[in-house]
Amino acid sequence: MRTIDPSVVTWRKSSYSNSDGGACVEVCDDFAAVVPVRDSKFAHGPVLVFPAVGWASFVSALRGDRAAG
């Protein structure tokens, strides 16, 4: 897989981040097969890259969606 340059992709704050500026997780929707994730407090720091299917399962589990998987 190619390296993801966090400065050239479009990031959005996760709906699971709080609104007071803390615990901000940002995700990138620019790729079909993977979901890059970063801590918005460290915009130039590391990026974790998850398979899209795994990320979808994780988000479904957070929502309590028992039909996920």
C-alpha positions as a Python dict, from the first residue, in 0.01 Angstrom:
ca = {
    (1, 'M'): (0, 0, 0),
    (2, 'R'): (119, 348, -72),
    (3, 'T'): (208, 593, 203),
    (4, 'I'): (-68, 834, 302),
    (5, 'D'): (43, 1198, 323),
    (6, 'P'): (-182, 1345, 596),
    (7, 'S'): (-131, 1697, 462),
    (8, 'V'): (-301, 1627, 126),
    (9, 'V'): (-611, 1427, 221),
    (10, 'T'): (-945, 1553, 348),
    (11, 'W'): (-1005, 1492, 718),
    (12, 'R'): (-1332, 1511, 909),
    (13, 'K'): (-1388, 1498, 1282),
    (14, 'S'): (-1552, 1176, 1392),
    (15, 'S'): (-1905, 1210, 1526),
    (16, 'Y'): (-1777, 1027, 1835),
    (17, 'S'): (-1541, 1313, 1924),
    (18, 'N'): (-1666, 1559, 2180),
    (19, 'S'): (-1738, 1923, 2096),
    (20, 'D'): (-1513, 2092, 2355),
    (21, 'G'): (-1190, 2024, 2165),
    (22, 'G'): (-1080, 1714, 2353),
    (23, 'A'): (-1059, 1352, 2242),
    (24, 'C'): (-1081, 1446, 1875),
    (25, 'V'): (-1049, 1161, 1631),
    (26, 'E'): (-1037, 1249, 1263),
    (27, 'V'): (-1101, 1009, 978),
    (28, 'C'): (-1042, 1030, 605),
    (29, 'D'): (-1303, 910, 354),
    (30, 'D'): (-1080, 951, 46),
    (31, 'F'): (-1002, 578, 5),
    (32, 'A'): (-1236, 288, -69),
    (33, 'A'): (-1035, 3, 82),
    (34, 'V'): (-887, 170, 391),
    (35, 'V'): (-978, 430, 653),
    (36, 'P'): (-694, 649, 782),
    (37, 'V'): (-746, 774, 1140),
    (38, 'R'): (-552, 1036, 1336),
    (39, 'D'): (-560, 1240, 1655),
    (40, 'S'): (-650, 1597, 1556),
    (41, 'K'): (-426, 1734, 1832),
    (42, 'F'): (-130, 1585, 1642),
    (43, 'A'): (-220, 1667, 1282),
    (44, 'H'): (135, 1599, 1163),
    (45, 'G'): (175, 1292, 1381),
    (46, 'P'): (112, 927, 1308),
    (47, 'V'): (-184, 801, 1108),
    (48, 'L'): (-339, 461, 1174),
    (49, 'V'): (-479, 288, 865),
    (50, 'F'): (-755, 32, 905),
    (51, 'P'): (-917, -192, 644),
    (52, 'A'): (-1254, -36, 557),
    (53, 'V'): (-1441, -354, 656),
    (54, 'G'): (-1272, -361, 995),
    (55, 'W'): (-1342, 8, 1055),
    (56, 'A'): (-1710, -41, 964),
    (57, 'S'): (-1735, -329, 1212),
    (58, 'F'): (-1569, -119, 1482),
    (59, 'V'): (-1809, 174, 1428),
    (60, 'S'): (-2108, -63, 1423),
    (61, 'A'): (-1995, -209, 1755),
    (62, 'L'): (-1970, 140, 1906),
    (63, 'R'): (-2324, 211, 1790),
    (64, 'G'): (-2443, -116, 1939),
    (65, 'D'): (-2557, -245, 1601),
    (66, 'R'): (-2586, -619, 1659),
    (67, 'A'): (-2650, -690, 1290),
    (68, 'A'): (-2302, -567, 1193),
    (69, 'G'): (-2040, -800, 1067),
}
